[in-house]
Amino acid sequence: MRFNFDFNQFSIQAQKLLLFISLNISLILNFFLFITLVYFAESSDVPQPKKPRRELRSRRTSTTYRRSEHILPAECIICQKAVLDVKIRGKRTKERLSSCQYVDGGQLLEQAVNEQNTRILRLIQGQDCVAIEVKYHATCFRNFTRPLSYRRDEHQPFQQSKERQYDQTFKLFCEDIIDQKLIAEKKV
């Protein structure tokens, strides 16, 4: 008894069976996909995509943000950089910008006048520095205004002697005018 087996016939039947199984699997997957879509479409628990948060104007430093032409760009008025790399205690960090707190510019304007720094003077002289948002790095400001602090230290003994003169003058005024004329002579 000889078993006659036809491989061609078997391969055709196997292909049909595999095709039938794969079609059924894809139909079942499509059915489950359809059910889940319908379920989530009806349910209110579907997570909605979140709207991106609006950035505050003060945090924007990109150059694409269009600022008013009356406001200075968000960069240091002294070094003209937005971020400054500084070494603090051996560690490199990025120093952020500080806003000017004085309407007239304070020491910044005073030192720019002393140095005759025309670039800074052109930007801030006669302007409201708070309104035009003058910004600088604390390190740049300290280095730029350092000569002013040296001059103030030199003038400090002179200022103390000036204060002593005012004290002495006030004391004499009190003795001469107030004690003698107002109190003793009773002239009012």
Secondary structure, DSSP 8 states (H G I E B T S, - for coil): ------HHHHHHHHHHHHHHHHHHHHHHHHHHHHHHHHHHHH-TT-----------GGG---TTS---TTS--SS-TTT--SSEEEEETTEEEEE--EE---SS-THHHHHHHHHT-HHHHHHHTTS-TTTTT-EE-HHHHHHHHHHHHHHHHHHHHHHHHHHHHHHHHHHHHIIIIIIIIIIIS---
